[in-house]
Structure formats: C-alpha cells, structure tokens
Amino acid sequence: MYNAKYIAPGILIFLALFTLPFWYNFGAPKYERPALALPVTKTDCIEPRDVMAATHMQLLDTWRDMALRQGKRVYVSSGDKEWTISLQNTCMTCHVNKAEFCDKCHNSNSVSPYCWDCHVEPRGNK
C-alpha cells in the first residue's frame, strides 16, 4: 500500500471529528425544567403530573380525534374519572395563564404548538 502511513492518522482524525459533539457537551449543564405557574385551583388533573408533563400533546391529539372525528365528548382517565373533552373548558379552567404555564415550557423546548390557531388564548386572571 502506498498510503499506509496516512490510514491510522486519518482514522484517528475521523473519530475525533465524529465524536466532537459528544465531547463538546461533556461538561455542559443538564437541562432544567422551567418553573411553571401552578394551576389556580387545587383540583386533580386529568392524569398524574408526570404523565401530563410527558404526554400532554398526545392526550390533546387523542381528544381532538375523539371530539371532532368520533363525536365523543367524554374522556375517562386512568383514575376512572370522567372529564369533558375541551381544552377551553377543562384544561384552561385551572391553567389560566398561557404565558406563565404553556409558553415557558414550550419556549424553553423550542416548540410551537398549533393549539392557538383555533382556540382562544387564555389571558390569566385580572
């Protein structure tokens, strides 16, 4: 082989460049959830808090499909409690301030939900 002396350094340079993003973020601070404004009322949420934090978008998509496509207006939670399927009348009765609750988390995760294309944005208690 004519270029054998370049193979080992080439592989090392390739591995160094390939793993650079991992090494670059090695000492970076871990992601911290933003401090969200808690709901105004102390009622139960639709699902447990950790489930809602992780899967609320899937739940809202399921609600949309149930309400608009299947005509069902009642959701039975994992705790066997019935909830009216309505973003405005169920979720927003407790989470009244969009800027302090929804936007903080969505902005920190660079997410732009399309909920407010159809729904009225809650303005908070005045």
N, C-alpha and C positions, 0 to 999 in steps of 0.2 A: 504494500500500500504506500502510495506516495505521500499522503497527507495524514499518516498515522499520528504524528506528533500534535495535530490540531484536534483530534477527536475527543480526548479526555478533557482538555480545557473548554472545548465547545459544549460538551455535555454539562460541565460544571457551570458555565455561564448561563446556559439554557435553564438549568434547575434554579439558579439564583434568581433569574428574571421571572421564572414561572411562579416561584414561591414568595416573591417580593410583597404582594398584597397581604399575605398572612403575617409576614414578619413586620410589615409596616404598622399593622393594627395590634401587634402583640401587647403593648403596654397601654393601649387606649382605654379610657374609662368605659365601663359597661353601660348599656342603655338603662336609663331610669325612667319609669313611667311618670308622666306629668301629674302634678297634684290637681285632681279634679274636684269641682264643686259637688258635694254630695247632694242627693235629692232633698227636696224641701220637706217631704213627709217621711216618716219612719215606717212606711208600709213595706211589705215584702215585694221583691222584684219578681219578674216573670220566671226567671231561672236563678240559680245561685250566682253570686257575684263573679266568681272566676269563670263560670261558663259564659256569662253575658259578656265579659271582657274579651274572651277569646272567640266567641262565635255569634256575636250580635248581628253581624251582617248577613250570615246565613239564615238566622232566625227571621230577620226582616224580609229577606228574599222569599222565604217559605211563606211568611204572612202575606206578602204581595200575591204570590201564586194562589194561595188558599182563598183570599178575599176576592181577587179580581178574575181569576180564571176558573175557580171551582165554586164560587159563591158561598163559601163557608166563612162565617164571621166570628167563630168562637175557637180559641186555641186552648188546649188542655196541656198544662205544663207538666214537668216531671214530678211535681208535688201533687198532681191530680187536682189542681185549682184551675178554674175556667177563667179566661181572660178574653175581653173583646179585642178582636184584631183591628187595631187602629193606632197608627203612630201618634197622631194628634191627641186622641182621647185616652190612650193607655200610657204610652211611654212619656209623653210630654206633660202629663199631669204632675209627675214627680221631677223629671229632668227639664225644668222650665227655662234654663238659661243656656242657650246653644253656644254662646261664646265661651262660657266658663266650663261647660261639660263636653259637648261634642267637639268643638273646634280645637281645644287644647290637645286632645289626643290625636285627632286627625291631622293637625298641622305638624305635630312632632313626628308623625309617621309618614308624612308627605302623601296623604290620602285625600282624594277629592270625591266624596260621595255625591251621588246624584239625587239624594232624597229630596233636596230642597228645590229641585226643578218642578216638582208637583205640589209639595207640601208647603205650608206657611211656616216660616222660621219663627220659633219661639223667641220672644224678646226679654223674658225674665219678669220677675215681679217688680212693679214700680210703686 
